[in-house]
Amino acid sequence: MEIIWLLLAVIVVFLLWLAITYNSLVNRRNQVRYAFATIDVQLKKRFDLVPNLVETVKGYAAHEREVLEAVTKARQQALSHRSSWHDQEMLHQEVGRLVATAEAYPDLKSDRQFLMLQRQLAECEAQIAAARRTYNASVMDYNNSVGMVPSSIVASMFNFKTMPQFEIAVNERTNPNVRF
């Protein structure tokens, strides 16, 4: 009779461990999804800000059509349904080029609206970078849980898969070439 109680206790402890580990994996996976969604929120904020910045610069730098068209094109690609991290980085680079071009105009550099938009854009870029760091930290935590014993046993039982870190392409790791 004692052996039955002992066996029953082992089964209950195992099921309790299984439930706790499963819930922990679900929680970590949801944290990764939340962190990814936060990046989307910050990118949307940037998308909404870019047209205002472009319009402000247009008034002063009408002859810089190439830069303005490149920013607009990059924004459209980043907004497309099949947008990739590469498209997001291209938009980031083109906006940097736009700001550098705009700063060549003394009247524009002192324009309050331009300065406000530029500050908002810098803040937005910092928030995007922070959101990406948070995403990568969440992915690392989740992937560790999926890959380390004993939680890896539960992960494989319930088909939890590792998730990719945010990484930029090798050619995008260099400083952009800003042309005037």
N, C-alpha and C positions, 0 to 999 in steps of 0.2 A: 504494500500500500504506500509506503514512503517513497518508493521508486516512482510511482505514478505521480505523486505530488511534486517530486523533484523534476520529473520530465515535463509536467504541466507548467511549473515555474520557469523552466528553461524556454519553453515555447512562448510563454507570455513575455518574457524578457526579450526574446528574439523579435517577436512581433512589435513590441514597443520600440525597440531599436530601429527596426525596418521603417515604421511609421515616422519616427523622428528624423531619420536620415532622408527619407523621401521628401518630407515637408521642407527640410533644409535645402535640398536640391531645387525644389520648386521655388522657394523664396529667392535663392541666388539667381536662378534663371529669370525670374520676374524683375530682379534688380538690374540685370543686364538689359532687359527690354525697356525698363524705365529710363535707364541712362541713355540708351539709344534714342528714345523719344525726346529726351531733353536736348540732344544734339539737333534733332529736327526743329524743335521750338526755336533754338538760337539761329539756325539757318533761315527759318522763315522770317525772323526779325531782321536779319541781314538783307534778305530778298526785298523786304518792304522798304528798307532804308536806301538801298542802292539807287532806285529810280529818282528819289529826291536829290541825292548827291549828284547824279548825272545831270539832272535838270539845272541845278545850281551852277555846275561847272560849265554847262553849255552856254549860258549867257556870257561868260567871260572868255571861253576858249572855243568859240564856234569853229575855228579852223583846225582844231584837234579831232577831226571827225573819226580818224582811224581808232584812236583810243576809246572814244565814246561808243563807237560801233562794236569794238571788241568786248567792252564791259557789258553792253546790252546783249550781245550774242552769248557770252558766258553765262549771264543770268538766265537767259531762255533755256540753255542746255541744262543748267542746274535745276531748273523748275520742271523739266520734262519728267514723265513718269518713270523713265528708265535711267534717271540720274545716278551717277556713280560718285564715289569719293573723288575720283579724278576730276569730274565736273565741278565739284565743290572747291577743289584746290585751284582749278583754273579761274573760277570766279574770284577767289581770294587774291590771286596774283594780278588779275586784271584791275581789281579795285585798288590794289596797291599802286599800280601804274597810273590809274586815274588820279589818285591823291597826289602822287609825285608830279604829274603833269600840271594839276591845278595849282600846286604850290609855286609854280613858276610865274604866276600872275600876281603881282603885288596887291592889286585891288581885291582880288579874290581871297588872298591869304588873310586879309583883315575883315572880310565880310562875316558878320555875326552868324548868319544862317549856315554858311560853309563851315565855320569853325565848330558850330554846334553839331552839324552832321558828321564832321570829321571825328569829333570826340565820341559821338554815339557809335560810329563805326569802329573806332578803336576799342571801345568798351565791349561792343558786340563780338569782335574778334577775340578778345580776352575771354569772354564767356564761352565762346565756341571751343577755345583751347581747353578751358577748365572742364567743359562738358565731355570733351574727348578723353581727358585724363581720367575723369570719373568713370566713363564707359570702360576704358582699358583696365582700371582697377577692379571694376565689377566683373569683367570677363576673366581676369586672372583669378579672382576668388572663386568664381563658378567653375572654371576649368580645373583649378586645383581640387575642388570637391569631386568633380567628375573623374579625375585621374588618380586620386590618392586612395589607397586602401584604408579603411574598409568601405568608405562611401562609394568607391568605384564599382563595388559589387552591386549595390543598389542601382547606381547609374546605368550599368549595363543591363540589369534586369528590366528596367523601365525605359530603356532606349534614350537616355539623356546623352547628348552629343556635345563635344566641345564647341565653343563659338570663337570666331576670329577676332583678333585685336584690330584696332584701327591702325592702319599703317599707310603711309603715302608711298607713291612710286619712287624708285631710286632717283630718277631724273628730276623729281620735284623737290629733292632735298637740298638743292643748291639755291642760292639767292636768285630771284628773278632779275632778268635784264630789263631795266626800265629805260625806255626810249623817249626822247622828246622830239 
